[in-house]
């Protein structure tokens, strides 16, 4: 076993500089920069910056926004996204400005994450890897959103690259700093996702004699998780209790075969819970089946090129990052696997480049034509799913905005409180607080809501045909489409003052 470990780690030896490498570094990797810029532009053109904030986004943004009271922050969440959006959301309520900010930041992050690997993959392979990852509808959709998964993805990609560099040269201070910083970024966003993503790095670092990469990695995880751990002791009874609460909110973590659920979500379902129904068209899921095959081929190519050690790190981290979302959770969302997709992009791109450039003679144009055709079909399918998802999501969020406007017209204006059906995101749109007496966002009691209704406007939202909570049964009711608005008598109709 020790011999095998030594053989793998020997692959980390940094290759000798190639002619022109110094000039390429000074230029700053133009192909990779072009892909990152195209990714940013595609987000701005295809994801519509005016698209309103989603359910989870309103939770994260409300923590720093003066637009509405902070929403209930449940056990599984971490504060990283709130810190990420604070430079804009803390002073502006403009969704367009926030989307543009996040799109620019996500493009820069992709460029930096791919640049970390410059000593082990040529620019054309890294640029292709970035293009493959950035062209996925789920990457484009979540890049400009106030959600943690994309940032765990680019953090994991950069972290693995920094580890490879630091393991090859423990005196590489930039790599050690990058290793600590990217581990901290992942832990800030989603602590448990960060742990899963770096498990192979910990396994490779422990047997070695040089502990600098291990110390940098652990320091980054500790720094990024510090706020989450402190909050766990302050509000949840400790980290173990917070993990247990988070597991309960997610339906109980345990053995669940969620592979089929993830396939169903690829058709544009941003949350597949419960995950039922038919699988998407095979054209939509074809790339998912090709992903592990191409990644394996990329590893074989790396072995022939005598750089299997560095190449193996990325898919190893991808496997551990994906494992809990494929086998330990009873529902699916396509964003959960973004870290795995980012990490697999490098060996997949290496395989594609090999398939296109290796054939000789008249076979090379054939291979190139097949690759271009496959890429064109892939892009067309990803765009179709993205466009459908953006349109549906935009319509849903406009409905929340219309409900908020209707509540304002009924006298429910800040300071105010909403409860009931989709109260949490609608409350943010209305500038109100939100409350629930049961479910994963339970943060209040019937008595507290009744007391609040005597002081400020309170409304309860219920689907048509459903009974409202006992405290709202005597309140005036108004119908808005398929939604019933029960408004406490303290609310006064009329224009806002």
LOPAGU-16773 format. One record per residue (C-alpha): residue in three letters; x, z, y. Coordinates in steps of 0.1 Angstrom, whole numbers, plus 2048, in hexadecimal, padded with zeros to 3 digits. Example, Ala and Ser with C-alpha at 12.3 -4.5 7.8 and 13.67 -1.06 7.14 Angstrom:
BEGIN
Ala87B84E7D3
Ser8898477F5
***
This chain:
BEGIN
Unk800800800
Unk81C809818
Unk82C7E7811
Unk80C7D5819
Unk8087E8839
Unk82B7E0843
Unk8257BB83C
Unk8067BB852
Unk8187CD86E
Unk8357B686C
Unk81E79B877
Unk81C7AC899
Unk83F7A18A2
Unk83B78E8C3
Unk84476A8BF
Unk86275C8D2
Unk85874E8F4
Unk8507298F4
Unk85E71190D
Unk84971292C
Unk838733924
Unk845743944
Unk837727959
Unk81572A947
Unk81474F94E
Unk81A749973
Unk7FF72F973
Unk7E7749964
Unk7DA736945
Unk7C671A956
Unk7B2710937
Unk7A7734932
Unk7A0738957
Unk78B718956
Unk776725939
Unk77074794B
Unk76673596B
Unk74E71F957
Unk73F73D946
Unk73974E968
Unk72972E976
Unk71372A957
Unk70674D95B
Unk6FC74797F
Unk6EB726977
Unk6DA72D956
Unk6D1752957
Unk6C0752979
Unk6CF76E98F
Unk6AC77699C
Unk6A1781979
Unk6957A597C
Unk6A57C296B
Unk69C7CA947
Unk6917EB938
Unk6B47F8930
Unk6C27EA950
Unk6AA7FE965
Unk6B681D953
Unk6DA81695B
Unk6D580997E
Unk6BE826988
Unk6D983F982
Unk6EC8329A1
Unk6D18209B5
Unk6BF82F9D2
Unk6A18179CB
Unk69182F9B1
Unk6978519A1
Unk6AF852984
Unk69C84A963
Unk69F85F944
Unk6C185A934
Unk6BD85D90F
Unk6D88698F6
Unk6E68478EA
Unk6EE83B90D
Unk70F83F920
Unk71683D945
Unk72E81F945
Unk715805950
Unk70981B96D
Unk72D81E979
Unk7327F9974
Unk7147F098B
Unk71980B9A4
Unk72E7F69BC
Unk70F7E19C3
Unk6F17F59B7
Unk6FA8149CA
Unk6F28039EB
Unk6DE7E49E4
Unk6BE7DE9D0
Unk6C57B99CE
Unk6C37AD9AA
Unk6D278C9B4
Unk6F179D9C3
Unk6F57B39A4
Unk6F279598C
Unk70C7819A0
Unk72479F9A0
Unk7217A497B
Unk72577F974
Unk74577D988
Unk75279D977
Unk749791954
Unk75B770959
Unk77A783966
Unk77879B948
Unk77777E92F
Unk79576E93F
Unk7AA78E93E
Unk79F79691A
Unk7AA77390E
Unk7CA774922
Unk7D579490F
Unk7DA77E8F0
Unk7F1764901
Unk80F76D8EC
Unk7FD7678CB
Unk7E57498D2
Unk7EC72A8E6
Unk7D7725905
Unk7C170A8F5
Unk7B77218D9
Unk7AF73E8F1
Unk79C726908
Unk7887198EA
Unk78273D8DE
Unk775746901
Unk75F727902
Unk75072E8DF
Unk7487528E8
Unk73B74A90B
Unk72572E8FF
Unk7107468E9
Unk6EE74B8F9
Unk6F17718F4
Unk712771907
Unk70575D924
Unk6E5772925
Unk6F6794926
Unk71578C93A
Unk70379195C
Unk6ED7AD950
Unk6F27D3955
Unk6F67D9930
Unk7147E791D
Unk7187CF900
Unk72B7B3911
Unk7447CC91F
Unk74A7DB8FD
Unk7507B88F1
Unk76A7AE90A
Unk7797D1909
Unk77D7CE8E3
Unk78D7AB8E5
Unk7A67B7900
Unk7AC7D88EE
Unk7B57C78CD
Unk7CD7B08E0
Unk7DD7CC8F2
Unk7E27DF8D1
Unk7F37C18C2
Unk80B7BF8DF
Unk8117E48E1
Unk8187E68BB
Unk8317CA8BE
Unk8427DA8DC
Unk83B7FF8E2
Unk84E7FC903
Unk8347E3911
Unk8257FA92B
Unk80B7E0936
Unk7FF7DD912
Unk7FD80390E
Unk7EA80692F
Unk7D37EA925
Unk7CD7FB903
Unk7C381B913
Unk7AE80A92E
Unk79A7F4917
Unk7948108FF
Unk78782591C
Unk771808928
Unk760805906
Unk75C82B903
Unk74C82C926
Unk73381291C
Unk72B81D8F8
Unk7418388E9
Unk7378338C5
Unk73A80D8C7
Unk75D8138D5
Unk7668288B6
Unk75980F89E
Unk76C7F28AF
Unk78E8048AF
Unk78D81288B
Unk7A57F787E
Unk7BD7FD89B
Unk7BD822893
Unk7C381A86E
Unk7E0803877
Unk7F081B891
Unk7EF83B87C
Unk808830860
Unk822823879
Unk840836888
Unk83882C8AC
Unk81B8408B9
Unk8198338DC
Unk7FD81A8D4
Unk7EA8368C2
Unk7ED84E8DE
Unk7E28348F8
Unk7C482B8E2
Unk7B984F8DD
Unk7BF857902
Unk7A983A90C
Unk78D8448F5
Unk78F868900
Unk78E85E925
Unk772846921
Unk75D85F90C
Unk76487D922
Unk74587A937
Unk72F873919
Unk73D892907
Unk7398A8926
Unk71589D92A
Unk70F8A3905
Unk7198C8909
Unk7068CB92A
Unk6E58BB91F
Unk6E38B68FA
Unk6F48D48E9
Unk7148C38E1
Unk7218A08D5
Unk7148A48B1
Unk6F18AD8BE
Unk6F28908D6
Unk6FC8788B9
Unk6DF8868A4
Unk6C78818C1
Unk6D485E8C6
Unk6D08568A1
Unk6AC8638A2
Unk6A484D8C0
Unk6B282F8AE
Unk69C835890
Unk6B584987B
Unk6D783B873
Unk6DD83484E
Unk6DF818836
Unk6CB7FB843
Unk6D17D783A
Unk6CC7C885D
Unk6DE7A6857
Unk6BC794855
Unk6B07A7874
Unk6CE79A887
Unk6C677787C
Unk6A377A888
Unk6AF7868AA
Unk6C47668AF
Unk6A57538B9
Unk6A47658DA
Unk6957878D2
Unk6A879E8E8
Unk69B7BC8D4
Unk68F7B78B0
Unk67D7D88A9
Unk66A7D6892
Unk67D7B8886
Unk6637A3874
Unk65977F873
Unk66975F867
Unk68E75686C
Unk69673E889
Unk69C719883
Unk6BC71486E
Unk6CC70288B
Unk6CA72289F
Unk6DB737884
Unk6F471D877
Unk71072988D
Unk70B74D87F
Unk71274185C
Unk73072C867
Unk74074A87A
Unk74E75D85C
Unk75973D84A
Unk76C731869
Unk77B75386F
Unk78875484C
Unk797731850
Unk7A773D870
Unk7B875985D
Unk7C5740844
Unk7D372B860
Unk7E374986F
Unk7F375284E
Unk80373084C
Unk80F734870
Unk81F756867
Unk80976987F
Unk7EF778868
Unk7F579B875
Unk7EA796899
Unk7CE77E88E
Unk7C0797874
Unk7BC7B388E
Unk79F7A18A0
Unk78879A882
Unk7907BD874
Unk7837CC894
Unk7667B4894
Unk75C7BF871
Unk75B7E487A
Unk74A7DE89B
Unk72E7CB88A
Unk72A7E286B
Unk7137FC87A
Unk6FC7E1889
Unk6FA7CE869
Unk6F77EB850
Unk6EF80C862
Unk6D280587A
Unk6AE7FB872
Unk6A97E188E
Unk6BD7C68A0
Unk6C67B88C1
Unk6DE79A8C5
Unk6F27AC8DF
Unk6FD7C78C6
Unk7157AE8B6
Unk7257A18D5
Unk7467B48CE
Unk7487A48AC
Unk7427818BA
Unk75D7868D5
Unk7777928BB
Unk76F7768A2
Unk77275B8BD
Unk79875A8BB
Unk79C753895
Unk77E73C897
Unk78D7288B3
Unk7AE7278A0
Unk79C718882
Unk7896FE897
Unk7AA6F38A8
Unk7BA6F0885
Unk79D6DC878
Unk79F6C4895
Unk7C56C0898
Unk7D16C1874
Unk7C26A1865
Unk7D9683868
Unk7D265E86D
Unk7AE65286E
Unk7A1674863
Unk7AA684884
Unk790671899
Unk77767987E
Unk77F69E880
Unk77D69E8A6
Unk75C68C8A6
Unk74D6A488D
Unk7596C28A2
Unk74C6B38C2
Unk72A6AC8B3
Unk7286CF8A4
Unk7316DE8C5
Unk7176C98D8
Unk6FC6D48C0
Unk7076F88C3
Unk7066F78E9
Unk6E46E68E9
Unk6D57008D2
Unk6E471D8E5
Unk6D770F906
Unk6B470B8F7
Unk6B372F8EB
Unk6C273C90C
Unk6A8729921
Unk68B73590C
Unk69875990D
Unk69E758933
Unk67C74A93A
Unk66A763925
Unk67E780932
Unk679776956
Unk654773951
Unk653796942
Unk6667A595F
Unk651794978
Unk6337A4967
Unk6437C696D
Unk6487BE991
Unk6237B4995
Unk6197D5985
Unk62F7E799E
Unk61F7D49BB
Unk5FC7DC9AE
Unk6058019AC
Unk6118019CF
Unk5F07F29DA
Unk5DE80E9C8
Unk5F28289DB
Unk60D82F9C1
Unk62C82E9D8
Unk64C8429D9
Unk64F85E9D3
Unk6398589B4
Unk63985B98F
Unk62F844972
Unk62884B94E
Unk61B837930
Unk620813925
Unk641805932
Unk64281F94D
Unk66782294E
Unk6707FE95A
Unk6517FB96F
Unk65981B980
Unk67A80D98B
Unk6697EE99A
Unk6508059AC
Unk66B81D9B8
Unk65B8399A4
Unk66785298B
Unk65C850967
Unk65286A94D
Unk64886C929
Unk63C889913
Unk64687A8F2
Unk65B85E8E3
Unk6808568E9
Unk67D85A90F
Unk66A87B90E
Unk67588F92D
Unk6568A1938
Unk6368B492E
Unk6118B0934
Unk6118CE94B
Unk62E8C1960
Unk61D89F964
Unk5FC8B096F
Unk60E8C5988
Unk6218A7996
Unk600894999
Unk5F38AF9B1
Unk6118A89C9
Unk61A8839C7
Unk60A8639BB
Unk60B860995
Unk5FE84497F
Unk5FC83F959
Unk5FE81C94A
Unk5EC815929
Unk5E47F4916
Unk5C07E8919
Unk5AB7F98FE
Unk5C38178FA
Unk5BA83A904
Unk5CE84A920
Unk5DE86C91D
Unk5C7889921
Unk5D3892944
Unk5CA86F951
Unk5A886A941
Unk596874961
Unk5AB85F978
Unk59E83F988
Unk5A7821972
Unk5B07FE97D
Unk5B67E0967
Unk5D47C896C
Unk5D37AD951
Unk5D87BF92F
Unk5E37DF940
Unk5CE7FD94C
Unk5DB81096A
Unk5CE83496C
Unk5D684198F
Unk5D5866998
Unk5BD86E9B5
Unk5DA8799CB
Unk5E48559CF
Unk5D78469F0
Unk5CF8209F2
Unk5DA80DA0F
Unk5FA7FEA1E
Unk61A810A1A
Unk626823A38
***
